Amino acid sequence: MTAPDNLYSRFIAWSKILLPLAALALLSTMFLFARRSDTTGEIPFARIEDIARSPRIASPSFAGIAQDGAVFTVTADTIRPVAGQPDAFAIADFRADVTNLAGDSLTLTAAEGAFDGRARTITLTGLARLTTSTGYAMETTGLTAWLDLNRIESAGALAVRAPFGMLTAARMAYGPGPNGPQMVFNGGVRLLYEPDTTRSVP
């Protein structure tokens, strides 16, 4: 037998050993990755049942323009349909940002609320906060907002930190006025005036 024949015979002999081993190693790697992907993508059955029982949308957001030209954006943590009310939704961790044509803005936040699709209103329950770029910050037990009308009304008494001091009132209404959006306080309004001591007297 010549030298080339010996090399060829050795090649065939080693191939019969190495090729099956390489195939076995490749298959082992495939099974290893398959097991890893299965564990990371696994969803517990309890989680699936919870989603099925309580459908919801996580982190919803939308934007629009009110009739007076104000631009608003709305975000929430979750929104859920209300059983038996096809146009009603429960909202958690609500936030609305509104900017009017003059460039002034307000932010409205609440831990929970409800959206009525037919009335196109958002009713915030519990503690609600409203702050404005003009220096007003208020808290109340509830607010109703008509975002397409750029109109907001308080559901009860509120306390307000204003640029000129502190005030309390039974109700508050915010909406379009003759010279742009305005905020009106009604019902037992009490004002504690705090002069600006940082200004120098001429």
Secondary structure by P-SEA (a helix, b strand, c coil): ccaaaaaaaaaaaaaacaaaaaaaaaaaaaaaaaaaaaaaacccaaaaaaaaabbbbcccccccccccbbbbbbbccccccccccccbbbbcbbbbbbbcccccbbbbbbccccccccccbbbbccbbbbbccccccccccbbbbcccccbbbbccccccccccccccccccccccccccbbbbbccccccccccccccccc
